């Protein structure tokens, strides 16, 4: 696709992704990015922050690690590695 001399290419052989086109003034109510938690590499993520996040969490630790609304960017393999290292 070409938009004002900008070329956008998207390749997803697994066909799992989505591509959204928003106008510059349009609010992003589509992607869910506003529902993501802090990034796993955020300096503010420490033991105290994690403890407060999990204080009332009623699921397993692995479910908590995979919950993107708590900590974004941890997938199944990384969750397994984290739990193995504990």
Rosetta constraint file for C-alpha pairs under 8 A:
AtomPair CA 1 CA 7 HARMONIC 5.71 0.50
AtomPair CA 1 CA 8 HARMONIC 5.59 0.50
AtomPair CA 1 CA 9 HARMONIC 7.15 0.50
AtomPair CA 2 CA 6 HARMONIC 5.40 0.50
AtomPair CA 2 CA 7 HARMONIC 4.69 0.50
AtomPair CA 2 CA 8 HARMONIC 6.61 0.50
AtomPair CA 3 CA 7 HARMONIC 6.61 0.50
AtomPair CA 10 CA 19 HARMONIC 7.92 0.50
AtomPair CA 12 CA 16 HARMONIC 6.93 0.50
AtomPair CA 12 CA 17 HARMONIC 6.57 0.50
AtomPair CA 20 CA 30 HARMONIC 7.69 0.50
AtomPair CA 20 CA 31 HARMONIC 7.56 0.50
AtomPair CA 22 CA 26 HARMONIC 5.93 0.50
AtomPair CA 22 CA 27 HARMONIC 7.76 0.50
AtomPair CA 22 CA 28 HARMONIC 7.30 0.50
AtomPair CA 28 CA 32 HARMONIC 7.99 0.50
AtomPair CA 32 CA 36 HARMONIC 7.24 0.50
AtomPair CA 35 CA 69 HARMONIC 5.82 0.50
AtomPair CA 36 CA 68 HARMONIC 5.62 0.50
AtomPair CA 36 CA 69 HARMONIC 4.49 0.50
AtomPair CA 36 CA 70 HARMONIC 7.04 0.50
AtomPair CA 36 CA 71 HARMONIC 7.26 0.50
AtomPair CA 36 CA 72 HARMONIC 5.86 0.50
AtomPair CA 37 CA 68 HARMONIC 6.00 0.50
AtomPair CA 37 CA 69 HARMONIC 4.31 0.50
AtomPair CA 37 CA 70 HARMONIC 4.47 0.50
AtomPair CA 37 CA 71 HARMONIC 4.74 0.50
AtomPair CA 37 CA 72 HARMONIC 5.31 0.50
AtomPair CA 38 CA 42 HARMONIC 6.57 0.50
AtomPair CA 38 CA 45 HARMONIC 7.58 0.50
AtomPair CA 38 CA 69 HARMONIC 7.89 0.50
AtomPair CA 38 CA 70 HARMONIC 6.67 0.50
AtomPair CA 38 CA 71 HARMONIC 5.11 0.50
AtomPair CA 38 CA 72 HARMONIC 5.81 0.50
AtomPair CA 39 CA 71 HARMONIC 5.67 0.50
AtomPair CA 39 CA 72 HARMONIC 4.87 0.50
AtomPair CA 39 CA 73 HARMONIC 6.31 0.50
AtomPair CA 40 CA 45 HARMONIC 7.10 0.50
AtomPair CA 40 CA 71 HARMONIC 5.84 0.50
AtomPair CA 40 CA 72 HARMONIC 6.20 0.50
AtomPair CA 40 CA 73 HARMONIC 6.32 0.50
AtomPair CA 40 CA 74 HARMONIC 7.05 0.50
AtomPair CA 41 CA 45 HARMONIC 7.37 0.50
AtomPair CA 44 CA 49 HARMONIC 7.38 0.50
AtomPair CA 45 CA 49 HARMONIC 5.75 0.50
AtomPair CA 45 CA 50 HARMONIC 6.62 0.50
AtomPair CA 46 CA 50 HARMONIC 6.09 0.50
AtomPair CA 47 CA 51 HARMONIC 5.96 0.50
AtomPair CA 48 CA 52 HARMONIC 6.24 0.50
AtomPair CA 49 CA 53 HARMONIC 6.24 0.50
AtomPair CA 50 CA 54 HARMONIC 6.21 0.50
AtomPair CA 51 CA 55 HARMONIC 5.89 0.50
AtomPair CA 53 CA 57 HARMONIC 7.29 0.50
AtomPair CA 53 CA 70 HARMONIC 7.16 0.50
AtomPair CA 54 CA 64 HARMONIC 7.57 0.50
AtomPair CA 57 CA 64 HARMONIC 7.54 0.50
AtomPair CA 59 CA 63 HARMONIC 6.14 0.50
AtomPair CA 59 CA 64 HARMONIC 6.76 0.50
AtomPair CA 60 CA 64 HARMONIC 6.34 0.50
AtomPair CA 61 CA 65 HARMONIC 6.24 0.50
AtomPair CA 62 CA 66 HARMONIC 6.21 0.50
AtomPair CA 62 CA 79 HARMONIC 6.31 0.50
AtomPair CA 62 CA 80 HARMONIC 7.67 0.50
AtomPair CA 62 CA 83 HARMONIC 7.58 0.50
AtomPair CA 63 CA 67 HARMONIC 6.03 0.50
AtomPair CA 64 CA 70 HARMONIC 7.21 0.50
AtomPair CA 65 CA 70 HARMONIC 7.67 0.50
AtomPair CA 65 CA 71 HARMONIC 6.80 0.50
AtomPair CA 65 CA 74 HARMONIC 6.53 0.50
AtomPair CA 65 CA 75 HARMONIC 7.98 0.50
AtomPair CA 65 CA 79 HARMONIC 6.03 0.50
AtomPair CA 66 CA 71 HARMONIC 7.65 0.50
AtomPair CA 66 CA 74 HARMONIC 5.97 0.50
AtomPair CA 66 CA 75 HARMONIC 6.00 0.50
AtomPair CA 66 CA 76 HARMONIC 6.79 0.50
AtomPair CA 66 CA 79 HARMONIC 6.83 0.50
AtomPair CA 67 CA 71 HARMONIC 6.55 0.50
AtomPair CA 67 CA 72 HARMONIC 7.49 0.50
AtomPair CA 68 CA 72 HARMONIC 4.45 0.50
AtomPair CA 68 CA 73 HARMONIC 6.89 0.50
AtomPair CA 68 CA 74 HARMONIC 7.47 0.50
AtomPair CA 74 CA 78 HARMONIC 5.85 0.50
AtomPair CA 74 CA 79 HARMONIC 6.30 0.50
AtomPair CA 75 CA 79 HARMONIC 6.04 0.50
AtomPair CA 76 CA 80 HARMONIC 6.19 0.50
AtomPair CA 77 CA 81 HARMONIC 6.27 0.50
AtomPair CA 78 CA 82 HARMONIC 6.07 0.50
AtomPair CA 79 CA 83 HARMONIC 6.21 0.50
AtomPair CA 80 CA 84 HARMONIC 6.05 0.50
AtomPair CA 81 CA 85 HARMONIC 6.16 0.50
AtomPair CA 82 CA 86 HARMONIC 6.59 0.50
